[in-house]
Amino acid sequence: MLVRYPPSAIMTLPSTPIKYLTEEQVNALTAAFQGWYDSTKTRKLRRKRGRYWLVYLVLRYTGARIGEVLMIDDRTDINYREGEIKLVTLKQKGRPSRIVPVPKNVTSEIAVYRAEFPEMSGRIFKIDQANFRKVFYKLAKEAGIPRELAHPHTLRHTRAIELLRHGVPVTVVQSLLGHAYLSTTAIYLRISGQEAKEILRDKGLI
């Protein structure tokens, strides 16, 4: 049975609005970022846009906060062989770190960029957050993303929903997202409840 996404992709809990992208929307946004990067004509522009493309990819596949991604040191925080990224967890006392596995193509993209622009070593993710948001808004608009969904934090919610839909245990999602409390992660379970019912029905469990 195919999972049907809600038309608006915006669902509201009693006091907590959760906004996230549908599968089609996140694919369109990814394509917009990649096309924007690949269309560059000069080395200087490619060097600049490549950093934004890599920040987007890491946001997309880690579900991290943008502030966490911008703290990554590409020399020490990325395990290129294993496809893992170490993130400092903001909003937790002592700022502990966590290891988040990502698709190998993400770390491969970073490695290729480092090889092409060795002078950027250690500085790839040190971009201005406000400038990244401007680029994000622009490309989200080009991808047809509604304005209320066109901000980087939406990718965090999107990744959480995606992981839970694919059966990742809520405690694992909590660890990957860097939530201090399981109750925070559990909010996403409530959003996915109808889909869970469909899965159980499809498997003959209800």
N, C-alpha and C positions, 0 to 999 in steps of 0.2 A: 504494500500500500504506500503510495506516495504521500509525503507530509505536505499538507497545504498550509502555506503561510497566510496570516491575516493580511487583508488588502492594505491596511495602513501601516502595518508593522509597529504600531504604537498601542501598548496595552497599559491600563492604569490600575494599579492596586489601590486599596483604600486611601493611602497617603503618599505612595511612592510611585511616580510615573517612571516607567522603564521604556526607553526608546532604543530600538535596535534595527539593523538593516536586514532585509530579506536576503536570501541567497542570491537572487538575481541582482539586487542592489549592490551588494558587496562585490560581486563579480564585475559589475559595471564600473564601480569606483576603482577597483584594482586595474582594470583595463585602461581607465582614464589616466591614472598615475603612470602606468608603464608606457603608454603612448606618448605622454608628455615628456618623459625621460628619453625614450628612444628617438624622438623627433629632433633632438638637438643637433645642431650643425657644427658647433665649435667645441674644442676641448674644454675651454673655460666654462662654457654653459653646461656641458655635460658633467663636469666636476661638481658644479653647484647643484644641478637638478638631481644628480645621483644620490646626494646626501638626503634629499627630501624623499626620494623613492625608497631608500633603505629604511628611513624612519617609519614611513608608512607600512612597509612590509613587516617590520618588527611589531608595530602596534597591532597590525592585523592578526598576526599569528601568535602573539603572546598574551593579548588581552591586557597589557600593562597600561599603567597611567602614563601620559605623555612625559611627565616630569621624570619618571623612572627610565624611560627610553633615552631621554636626552642626557642621562648620567652614565650611559654605557661607554666603556673604554674598549674600542675595537681590538686593542692589543692584548688585553688581559681578561676581558669578561665574556669572550666568545670561544667556545670549543668547536672549532671548525670541523674537526674529524667526527665528533659525536652529534653535531647539530644541536647544541645547547647554548643558552644565553643566561648569564648571571645578572640578576637585577637587584638593585637595592630597593627594598620594600618601604615605600613612603607610608605615612599615616600609621606606622607601628612604632612603639617605643623602642629606641635603640637602633632603628632602621636596619633590621636584619636583612640578609640577602636570600634570594631563592633562585633555584635553577629551573629554567623553563625550556623544555624540548620544543624545537620548531622543525618544520619541514626542511630537508636538506637543501632545497633550492634557495631558502632564505639565507643560510650561512654561505652558500656558494655565491650568491649575488654580492654579499659583502666582501668575500675573498676576491672576486673578480674586480670589484671596485678598488680594493686596496692594491691589487697588482697594477691596475691602470693608473692609479693616482697615489703612488707611494708617499708623496709629500703630505697626504692627508692622514697618515697613520696617527692614531690617537686623538683625532679631531673629527672623525666622520660624523658622530652623533651630536657634536657640540654646536647645534644650530639654534637660532633664535626662535623661541616658542611662538611668539606673535606672528613671525613671518611664516612659520609652518602652518599656522591656523589659516592665514590668508590664502595660501596655496591650496590647502584642504578645501576651504569654502569654494574657491574658484573651480576646482576640478570636480567637486561634488555636484555643483550646479551643472557643469557640462555633462555629468553622468546621469542627470535627471533625478538627483536625490533631493527630496523635499527639504526646505530650509531648516525645519525643526530637527532634522536628523543629520544635518551637515556640520558635525563637529567631531573631533578626534575621540572623545570619550564614548561616542556611540559604538566605536569598534570594540571597546571593552565589554559592553553589554552584548554585542553581537557574538563575540567569541565565547562568552559564558553560555549563552543560549545554544550555540553550535555544539559545544562540548557536551552539554547535558542531553541534547537531542540524539547524540551519537552514543549515549550510554556511559559516558565517563562518570564515575561516582562523584557525588557532591563534595566529598572530602578532598578528592584529588583536584577538583575545580577550585575549591577554596585555597588549596596550596598554590596552584598555578597563578591565580589572580592576586594572591597576597592579601586575602581577607583575614582580619584578626579573629573574626567570629563566624562560626558556621551559619548563624542566623542571617548574616548578610548575603551569603551565597544562596541560602535557601529561598530567597525572594525569587530567584530565577526558576526554581522548581515550580513555584506557584504559577508562573507564566506558562510553563510547559505542560501543565496538568492535562489539558485537553489532548495534546499530542501523546502523552503517556497513555491515556485511555485508549487512543486509537491503536497504539502499538500492542497493548495488552489484548485488545479485541482481535487484532490481526494474528496474534500468536495463539489464539484460542484460550487465553487465560481468564477471560471474563465473558 
